[in-house]
Amino acid sequence: MNQKLKENILESLSAVLPITGIVLLLSILLVPVEIGTMVMFMSGAVLLVVGMGFFQLGAEMSMTPLGEGIGVQIAKTRKIFFILLIGFFMGAIITISEPDLQVLAQQVPSIPNYTLILTVAAGVGIFLAVAILRILFQIHLSTILIVLYIALIGMSFLVSKDFLAVAFDSGGVTTGPMTVPFIMAMGVGLASVRGDRNASSDSFGLVALSSIGPVLAVLILGFFFHPTEAAYGNSTVANVHTTRDVVWEFFINMPPYIREVLISLLPVAAVFVIFQLLTRRYKHRQRKRIIVGFAYTYIGLVLFLCGVNVGFAPVGSSLGHDIASESWKWLLIPIGMLIGYYIVKAEPAIQVLNHQVEDVTNGAVSAKSMNRCLSIGVAVSVGLAMLRVLTGLPIYWIIIPGYVIALVLSRLVPKMFVGIAFDSGGVASGPMTTTFLLPLSIGACEAVGGNIMTDAFGVVALVALTPLIAVQIMGIQYKWKLKKAQALVPDTVSKDIEDEIIEDDTFEDDIFDFEED
């Protein structure tokens, strides 16, 4: 076995084991689960682990170099119209191929699937073009985010509350396992051409802006469509009696994912072929590596989606329904928080983001600390989502204060952490959220007799929100450590640390005082 693939599979195993253990404990202590159901769950976990290992290696070999190459090539041209056109086209085509968006589109009955998908794709395309221009013209990310979120919050008051949660969820599902590696690498490629001291911090933020576009686009769509209920096809656990039944269940359910992932990857593969023919950027060895990477990505996504949807989602829905049906249903909140803490570690795109952050910050922000920070943020968001399910708390009461806090923090932390935080929000709400947490929320909502459209939907939006705050709090700690180091050894402060402090506008007065001393 490829050594790198083995390492990725072992890393995936360490991420999925805690979730599997939680479900196993719940089935023993609180909600008994049939043996056949548990076997299906465990089998799904095995496919998830192997699939995640293949996907992470494939994304590293294909999506990352392709995105970075396109970013470098775009940055070298002086034609603004061409830059906008490529940005829009790449954002739209990657979004259309995102599996998570297909799942969401099927659950909104009042809007035709392709109408919703194309609307979201247009939103991502437009805002990816805006994000590219921001990097090239070095516009402060925090300023753009404040303006856009004010417009977003203002528009949210004009649409039906039954449509609001779906709109915010759409921003989360567009930044999944297909889009994140590509968009993140494109940002790195764009910034690398500049070569100035702010390039590293400006490489982040593409995912953040690409997440806003779908929300605004779907809110505009809300003026024309008014869904009143969610047509969610509740997953049922297959009735299996033997090991042959288990294997057969996964076998007959795999073809749709084989076709879905193939359709998702074909446009991206076509982009690679066209880009290579036009630029001749990649040598024979690099082309071979990227092609193998596409194959790994394909295998990984098929196994991942099949394992999660066939094994994980039905158990999540069943657990949510059974727990909320009991007199101790309030335990759903701490249980949800515990699951949320660990489930973010199983998101494929999270691992890609964490390692890219570690590389760009030269280890100043480690992948381990990013994982811990995101886990805490997602745990809080899932706890709030379960509270909404049980009480019917309007999503306004959480979303608006949350974004206000996040935007205020964006003016207080180093620029790099603003981009990292808002990128993390989009990345955290990936396949594991839509295929386990959403069924858990919907199952619980059905048990308590709530409105699925207003109370169960929105969990993706909340998962995307809280990392914005959590990561920026980590940025404040990082800023404090830099100032403390400067105070302790003022004569030996490294140029790198000084540059990092200078690039944050809020530090300018402190630096001038330091230089005078």
C-alpha positions in Angstrom: 0.0 0.0 0.0 1.1 3.5 -0.8 2.7 4.9 2.4 1.0 8.3 2.1 -2.4 6.5 1.6 -1.7 4.4 4.6 -1.0 7.5 6.7 -4.2 9.2 5.5 -6.3 6.1 6.3 -4.9 5.9 9.8 -5.5 9.6 10.3 -9.1 9.1 9.1 -9.5 6.2 11.5 -8.4 8.3 14.4 -11.0 10.9 13.4 -14.0 8.5 13.0 -13.4 6.2 16.0 -14.7 8.7 18.5 -18.0 9.1 16.7 -18.4 5.4 16.3 -17.7 5.0 20.0 -20.3 7.6 21.0 -23.0 5.9 18.9 -22.0 2.5 20.4 -22.3 3.9 23.9 -25.7 5.5 23.2 -27.0 2.2 21.8 -26.0 0.5 25.0 -26.9 3.0 27.7 -29.8 5.1 26.3 -31.4 3.9 23.0 -31.0 0.2 22.3 -30.1 -0.5 18.6 -30.7 -3.8 16.8 -27.6 -5.8 15.9 -28.3 -5.5 12.2 -28.5 -1.7 12.4 -25.2 -1.5 14.3 -23.5 -3.8 11.8 -24.7 -1.5 9.0 -23.3 1.5 10.9 -20.0 -0.1 11.5 -19.7 -1.2 7.9 -20.5 2.4 6.8 -17.7 3.6 9.2 -15.2 1.3 7.5 -16.1 2.7 4.1 -16.0 6.2 5.4 -12.5 5.8 6.8 -11.1 4.2 3.6 -12.9 6.7 1.4 -11.6 9.6 3.4 -8.0 8.3 3.1 -8.3 8.0 -0.7 -10.0 11.4 -1.0 -7.4 13.3 1.0 -4.5 11.9 -1.0 -6.4 12.5 -4.3 -7.2 16.1 -3.4 -3.5 16.7 -2.5 -2.4 15.2 -5.8 -5.0 16.7 -8.2 -7.2 19.5 -6.9 -4.5 21.4 -5.1 -1.9 21.7 -8.0 -4.7 22.4 -10.5 -6.2 25.2 -8.4 -2.8 26.7 -7.6 -1.8 26.5 -11.3 -5.0 28.3 -12.4 -4.5 30.9 -9.7 -0.9 31.6 -10.8 -2.0 31.9 -14.4 -4.8 34.2 -13.7 -2.6 36.5 -11.6 -0.2 36.9 -14.4 -2.7 38.4 -16.8 -3.5 42.1 -16.8 -7.0 41.7 -18.4 -9.6 42.3 -15.6 -12.5 41.0 -17.7 -10.7 37.8 -18.4 -9.9 37.4 -14.7 -13.6 37.9 -13.8 -14.8 35.5 -16.5 -12.4 32.7 -15.4 -13.3 33.3 -11.7 -17.0 33.1 -12.4 -16.7 30.0 -14.7 -14.5 28.1 -12.2 -16.7 28.9 -9.2 -19.9 27.9 -11.1 -18.5 24.6 -12.5 -17.0 23.5 -9.2 -20.2 24.3 -7.4 -22.4 22.4 -9.8 -20.2 19.3 -9.2 -20.6 19.6 -5.4 -22.4 16.5 -4.1 -23.7 18.3 -0.9 -25.6 20.7 -3.1 -27.4 17.9 -4.8 -28.6 16.6 -1.4 -30.0 20.0 -0.3 -31.7 20.6 -3.7 -33.7 17.4 -3.4 -35.1 18.5 0.0 -36.7 21.8 -1.2 -39.9 20.8 -3.1 -41.1 24.3 -4.1 -38.0 25.0 -6.2 -36.9 22.9 -9.1 -33.6 21.1 -8.4 -31.7 22.7 -11.2 -33.1 26.1 -10.5 -31.7 26.0 -7.0 -28.4 24.5 -8.2 -27.8 27.0 -10.9 -28.8 29.9 -8.7 -26.3 28.8 -6.0 -23.6 28.2 -8.7 -24.1 31.7 -10.1 -23.7 33.1 -6.6 -20.5 31.2 -6.0 -19.1 32.2 -9.4 -19.8 35.9 -8.9 -18.3 36.0 -5.5 -15.3 33.9 -6.4 -14.5 36.5 -9.0 -14.9 39.2 -6.4 -12.6 37.3 -4.1 -9.9 37.1 -6.8 -10.1 40.8 -7.4 -9.7 41.4 -3.6 -6.5 39.4 -3.6 -5.1 41.2 -6.7 -6.0 44.7 -5.5 -5.1 43.9 -1.8 -8.5 45.0 -0.4 -9.0 44.4 3.3 -11.1 41.2 3.7 -12.8 42.5 6.9 -14.1 45.6 5.1 -15.7 43.5 2.3 -17.2 41.0 4.8 -18.8 43.7 6.9 -20.5 45.3 3.9 -21.7 42.0 2.5 -23.0 40.6 5.7 -24.9 43.9 6.5 -26.5 43.5 3.0 -27.2 39.8 3.7 -28.8 40.4 7.1 -30.9 43.2 5.8 -32.2 41.1 2.9 -33.0 38.2 5.2 -35.8 40.3 6.8 -37.5 40.6 3.5 -38.0 36.9 2.7 -40.3 34.3 4.3 -38.9 32.7 7.5 -39.7 29.3 6.0 -37.1 30.0 3.4 -34.4 31.6 5.6 -32.8 28.5 7.0 -32.5 26.9 3.5 -30.8 30.1 2.2 -28.2 30.0 5.0 -27.7 26.3 4.7 -27.0 26.7 1.0 -23.9 28.8 1.8 -22.6 25.9 3.9 -23.2 23.0 1.5 -21.4 24.7 -1.4 -18.0 24.6 0.4 -17.6 20.8 0.5 -15.0 18.2 -0.4 -14.9 19.2 -4.1 -14.7 23.0 -3.8 -12.5 23.7 -0.8 -9.2 22.1 -2.0 -9.5 23.7 -5.3 -10.5 27.2 -4.1 -8.0 27.2 -1.3 -5.2 26.3 -3.7 -6.3 28.9 -6.1 -6.0 31.5 -3.4 -2.4 30.4 -2.6 -1.5 30.5 -6.3 -2.9 34.0 -6.7 -1.1 35.3 -3.7 2.2 33.7 -4.6 2.6 35.8 -7.7 2.4 39.0 -5.7 5.2 38.1 -3.3 4.6 41.0 -0.8 4.5 40.6 2.9 0.6 40.5 3.0 0.4 37.7 0.3 0.1 34.8 2.8 -2.8 36.4 4.7 -4.6 37.4 1.5 -4.5 33.9 0.2 -7.3 33.1 2.7 -10.8 34.4 2.2 -11.9 32.8 -1.1 -14.0 30.2 0.6 -15.4 32.9 2.9 -16.6 35.1 0.1 -17.7 32.1 -2.0 -20.0 31.1 0.9 -21.7 34.5 1.0 -22.7 34.4 -2.7 -25.1 31.4 -2.5 -26.9 32.9 0.6 -27.6 36.2 -1.2 -28.5 34.4 -4.4 -31.0 32.1 -2.7 -32.4 34.9 -0.7 -33.1 36.7 -3.9 -34.7 33.5 -5.2 -36.9 33.6 -2.2 -38.8 36.5 -3.6 -40.1 34.2 -6.4 -40.5 30.9 -4.5 -42.1 30.3 -1.1 -41.5 26.8 0.2 -43.6 25.9 3.2 -42.4 22.5 4.1 -39.4 20.2 3.7 -39.8 17.2 1.5 -37.2 15.2 3.4 -37.0 11.6 2.6 -36.3 10.1 6.0 -33.6 7.4 5.8 -34.6 4.0 7.1 -32.1 1.4 8.3 -32.0 -1.7 6.0 -33.3 -4.9 7.5 -30.3 -7.2 7.4 -29.9 -10.6 9.0 -26.6 -12.0 7.7 -23.3 -10.6 6.6 -24.3 -11.3 3.0 -27.3 -9.0 3.5 -25.0 -6.3 4.7 -22.6 -6.6 1.7 -25.6 -6.7 -0.7 -27.1 -3.6 0.8 -24.0 -1.6 0.2 -23.5 -3.2 -3.2 -27.0 -2.3 -4.6 -26.7 1.3 -3.1 -23.3 2.1 -4.6 -24.2 2.6 -8.3 -26.0 6.0 -7.8 -22.9 7.3 -6.0 -20.6 5.9 -8.8 -22.7 7.9 -11.3 -23.1 11.0 -9.2 -19.4 11.4 -8.4 -18.4 10.7 -12.0 -20.8 13.5 -13.2 -19.3 15.7 -10.5 -15.7 15.1 -11.5 -16.0 15.2 -15.3 -16.3 19.0 -15.5 -13.3 19.5 -13.3 -11.3 16.9 -15.3 -12.3 18.8 -18.5 -11.0 22.0 -17.0 -7.6 20.3 -16.3 -7.4 19.0 -19.9 -8.3 22.5 -21.4 -5.9 24.3 -19.0 -3.1 21.9 -19.8 -3.6 22.3 -23.6 -3.6 26.1 -23.3 -0.7 26.6 -20.9 1.4 23.4 -21.1 2.1 24.0 -17.4 2.5 20.5 -16.2 5.2 18.1 -17.3 4.7 14.4 -18.0 5.3 13.3 -14.4 3.0 16.0 -13.0 0.3 15.1 -15.5 0.5 11.5 -14.5 0.3 12.4 -10.8 -2.7 14.6 -11.3 -4.5 11.9 -13.3 -3.8 9.4 -10.5 -5.0 12.0 -8.0 -8.4 12.3 -9.9 -8.7 8.5 -9.7 -8.0 8.5 -5.9 -10.5 11.4 -5.5 -13.1 9.5 -7.4 -12.7 6.2 -5.4 -12.6 8.1 -2.2 -15.8 10.1 -2.7 -17.7 7.1 -3.9 -16.7 5.1 -0.8 -17.2 8.1 1.5 -20.7 9.0 0.3 -21.9 5.4 0.1 -20.7 4.7 3.7 -22.1 7.9 5.1 -25.5 7.7 3.4 -26.1 4.0 3.7 -24.6 3.5 7.2 -24.4 6.8 9.0 -27.5 8.8 8.0 -30.2 6.2 8.9 -28.7 5.7 12.3 -28.4 9.4 12.9 -32.1 9.9 12.1 -33.1 7.0 14.2 -31.0 8.2 17.2 -32.5 11.7 17.0 -36.0 10.4 16.9 -35.6 7.9 19.8 -33.8 10.4 22.1 -36.3 13.2 21.5 -39.2 10.8 22.1 -38.1 10.1 25.7 -38.8 12.2 28.8 -35.1 13.0 29.1 -35.1 14.5 25.6 -33.0 17.5 26.8 -30.0 15.2 26.9 -30.1 15.7 23.1 -28.3 19.0 23.6 -25.1 17.7 25.4 -25.2 14.5 23.2 -25.4 16.7 20.1 -22.5 18.8 21.3 -20.4 15.7 21.9 -21.1 14.4 18.5 -20.4 17.8 17.0 -17.1 18.1 18.7 -15.9 14.9 17.1 -17.8 14.9 13.8 -15.8 18.0 12.5 -12.7 15.9 12.6 -14.2 13.5 10.2 -14.9 16.2 7.5 -12.5 15.5 4.6 -12.1 19.2 3.6 -11.3 20.2 7.2 -8.1 18.2 7.1 -7.1 19.8 3.8 -7.7 23.3 5.3 -5.9 22.6 8.5 -2.7 21.4 6.8 -2.8 24.3 4.4 -3.1 26.7 7.3 -0.1 25.1 9.0 2.0 25.4 5.9 1.1 29.0 5.1 1.7 30.1 8.7 5.0 28.1 8.9 3.7 26.2 11.9 2.6 29.2 13.9 -1.0 27.8 13.7 -0.7 24.1 13.9 -3.2 21.6 12.3 -3.8 20.2 15.8 -4.7 23.6 17.3 -7.0 24.3 14.3 -8.7 21.0 14.8 -9.3 21.6 18.5 -10.6 25.1 17.9 -13.0 24.0 15.2 -14.2 21.1 17.3 -15.2 23.5 20.1 -17.0 25.8 17.7 -18.9 23.1 16.0 -19.9 21.5 19.4 -21.4 24.8 20.4 -23.3 25.2 17.1 -24.7 21.7 17.3 -25.9 22.3 20.8 -27.7 25.4 19.6 -29.2 23.5 16.7 -30.6 20.9 19.1 -31.9 23.7 21.4 -33.8 25.1 18.4 -35.3 21.7 17.6 -36.6 21.2 21.1 -37.8 24.8 21.6 -38.6 26.2 18.2 -36.2 29.1 18.8 -36.1 31.3 15.7 -32.8 31.1 13.8 -32.7 35.0 13.7 -31.9 35.0 17.4 -28.7 33.1 16.8 -27.5 34.0 13.3 -27.7 37.8 13.6 -25.9 38.2 17.0 -23.4 35.5 15.9 -22.4 37.3 12.7 -22.2 40.7 14.5 -19.8 39.2 17.0 -17.7 37.6 14.2 -17.6 40.9 12.2 -16.5 42.9 15.3 -13.8 40.4 16.0 -12.6 40.7 12.4 -11.5 44.3 13.2 -9.4 43.1 16.2 -7.4 40.2 15.0 -4.5 39.9 12.6 -5.6 39.9 8.9 -4.6 36.3 8.3 -6.9 35.0 11.0 -9.9 36.8 9.5 -9.5 34.8 6.3 -8.8 31.6 8.1 -11.8 32.0 10.4 -14.3 32.7 7.6 -12.9 30.0 5.4 -13.2 27.6 8.4 -16.9 28.3 8.7 -17.6 27.2 5.2 -15.3 24.2 5.4 -16.8 22.9 8.7 -20.2 22.3 7.2 -19.4 19.4 4.9 -20.7 15.9 4.0 -20.7 14.7 7.6 -22.9 17.6 8.6 -25.5 17.1 5.9 -25.6 13.3 6.2 -25.5 12.7 9.9 -26.2 15.9 11.9 -29.1 17.0 9.6 -30.8 13.6 9.8 -30.2 13.6 13.6 -31.9 17.1 13.8 -34.8 16.1 11.5 -35.4 12.8 13.4 -35.6 14.8 16.7 -37.8 17.5 15.1 -40.3 14.8 13.9 -40.4 13.3 17.4 -41.3 16.5 19.1 -43.8 17.6 16.4 -41.8 20.7 15.3 -41.7 22.4 11.9 -38.9 20.7 9.9 -38.4 23.7 7.6 -37.9 26.3 10.3 -36.6 24.2 13.2 -34.5 21.3 11.8 -33.0 23.0 8.8 -30.4 25.6 9.8 -28.0 23.2 11.5 -25.6 23.5 8.5 -25.8 27.3 8.9 -25.0 27.2 12.6 -22.1 24.8 12.1 -20.7 27.3 9.5 -21.2 30.2 12.0 -19.5 29.3 15.3 -16.0 28.5 13.9 -15.9 32.1 12.7 -15.9 33.2 16.3 -13.8 30.3 17.7 -10.9 30.8 15.3 -10.8 34.6 15.7 -10.6 34.1 19.5 -7.6 31.9 18.8 -6.3 34.8 16.6 -6.6 37.2 19.6 -4.6 34.8 21.7 -2.0 34.6 18.9 -1.8 38.4 18.8 -1.4 38.6 22.6 1.5 36.2 22.5 3.2 38.2 19.8 2.9 41.4 21.9 4.1 39.6 25.0 7.2 38.3 23.1 7.9 41.8 21.8 7.7 43.2 25.4 10.0 40.5 26.8 12.8 40.7 24.1 12.4 44.1 22.4 15.9 44.1 21.0 15.8 40.7 19.4 12.3 40.6 17.8 12.6 38.8 14.5 11.8 40.5 11.3 9.1 37.9 10.6 7.3 38.6 13.8 7.5 42.3 13.3 6.1 42.0 9.8 3.3 39.8 11.1 2.4 42.5 13.6 2.7 45.4 11.1 0.3 43.8 8.6 -2.5 44.2 11.2 -3.6 47.8 11.0 -4.5 47.8 14.7 -0.9 47.3 15.6 0.5 50.3 13.8 0.5 52.6 16.8 2.2 49.9 19.0 4.9 49.4 16.4 5.6 53.1 16.2 5.9 53.4 19.9 8.2 50.4 20.0 10.5 51.9 17.3 10.7 55.3 19.2 11.8 53.4 22.4 
